Amino acid sequence: MLTAFAIVTDGLVYAAYLFVVAIGLTLIFGVMKILNVAHGSFYAFGAYGAATAVGIYFDRGLPDAGGFLFMILVAMAIGLVIGLVLERGILRLAYGRDEVVIVLITYAVFLILEDMLILIWGTGSLAAYQPLVAAGNVEVGALILSGYDIGLVIFAGLLALGGSYALNYTRPGRLLTVVIFDRETAAAFGINVTLVYTATFALGAILGALGGAVMAPKIAVTLGIGVEVIVLAFAVVAIGGMGSMEGALVGALIVGLCRAAAVHLVPQIELFVIYGVMALVLIFRPHGLFSRAEPRKI
Amino acid sequence: MTNRSTLIGALAFLVLAAAAPALPPWLISLATIAFAHALVVLGLVIMWRAGLVSFGQALYYAVGAYCVALVSRFTGITDAFVLIVLGGLAAGLLAVLVGFLLARYREIFFAMLSLAMSMILYGVLVKTEALGSTDGFNVAPATFLGYAPEGAMLNLALFWLVLVLSALAAAAIGVYFRSVAGAIAVPVRDNEIRIEFLGLSVNRLIHLKLVIAGILGGVGGALAAMTISHVDPNMAYWTTSGGFVFVTILAGAGSIAAAFVGSFAFEMLRSIAVALLPGAWQLILGSVLLITILFVPDGLGSLFMRKTRGKEGEPA
């Protein structure tokens, strides 16, 4: 019973983290049909930025709440800048090329950003544990849960609700949906698709950096975190159906719970189970759980 | 055109084989690894011609490498020829199996699923302590039909072996490209449904490509394992696959020779970049890749081909 409870809580926390990372990836794919390998770099930049922000803010006797805000704002600012520079500077040149070629472009950008990270922050690792300590612990029965983890799950939940509200009930969200369904028709109806693309990519980058920021206190912010997270986010998005927000949520829950179950029951298969589930889902639903049927083009 | 490139290829092969003893040892090692990787890249080129990019080719590479390492460790067989055949077969068999699944997918979904496959292997290797976990384990020095060279001579022998296998593979792939199954790749990329109307099964054509690429990946991995004398799970990680894709794009799908030249250039570029700017070599590689994709879409190989075509006045 205790194990089952631990699996569910661990799974939820992990799913929350995966969702925050994957939502930006799925947004960019849904609107622009770009599978963005550089998303891992957004995550890493967000994490490094947040860790730096935490280092600047905490231990100065300022209120803790401001520290959380500062950490998140710094990461979002970094995401915004990188997103805009990439979209306007590089991706703009490649629109209309093969989807697979654009994947390779983002791969090149990923390689470049990985080293920019080293040039800016060096090869050492950063610690940003203060927010984790500040959030305290909550005792639920025999289990001790971190307040930060609970906050993370709530944050992910709010993000899902907010995202779904924005997409379905606000004007920019509806415009986005139109562009997702048919870019050319949307353009013909006078929607500024170029602007939508730029905004989407910047938003996706902000979300990626945000994912890094909220994870920074929980992990050692070190080299290679972007490399790891990108394949995880791919798995989540592929399971859910690329470009679908419900899909990202369900995918994150599936991966989160499966991994938590594996960690508690059969630790040997921890890494393998994520991609095993992904392969299994793709065998039966080649385009993921929540994908729209694509018309065949002759 | 074909005859002339075959002639140039054969000439390059002879010159390289003859010059090898005079070359510095580091260059021999680098070239051996580069050509072993070029075999894997050749597999990617075959798929790229049909518009498919595999972000999981490291799967076959790692299977070939681990096959060599395991067989030599547990059976004591160290004969390079036997090991390479086994490595190629193991990877080829895996490709046959995985192919039933993968051949149904295209574009990004193909890339993602092949990525998942290689990551599954990575997960298994990392967590299996009998296989050395994240450290991997060493591979015994190779022998050649009873001949057991050591040190510099072993490197030279491996280089000649890689060279011969590269020549064989290049010739065989050349034949394949001119066959119906190979020549249909570009039409598959342009319009699959029309190929189906011609009465050909696209899935089966792609399955065949996957198996050929798998075998090449396995042989490349086997050769790499013998050259490095070590295997570890990173051989199956997605960044390894990314490196192979990188060379494929750099070289372009236009010619077989480009895969070898491209792979050699890549290893050279990487060695030089690591030596000069240890903290920024990915930056250099990434920039080169970006510039190649944006301004030389068909790969660096296309620069030379366009020139020769222009001279002969052939239609492009």
Interface residues (C-beta under 8 A of the other chain):
Chain A: L35 I90 L93 A94 R97 D98 E99 V100 V101 V103 L104 I105 Y107 A108 V109 F110 L111 I112 E114 D115 M116 I118 L119 T123 V227 V231 F234 A235 A238 M242 P267 Q268 I269 E270 L271 F272 V273 I274 Y275 G276 M278 A279 L282 I283 P286 H287 R296 I298
Chain B: G51 V53 L101 R104 Y105 E107 I108 F109 A111 M112 L113 L115 A116 M117 M119 I120 Y122 G123 V124 V126 K127 T128 N191 I193 W238 T239 G242 V245 F246 I249 G279 A280 W281 Q282 L283 L285 G286 S287 L289 L290 I293 L294 P297
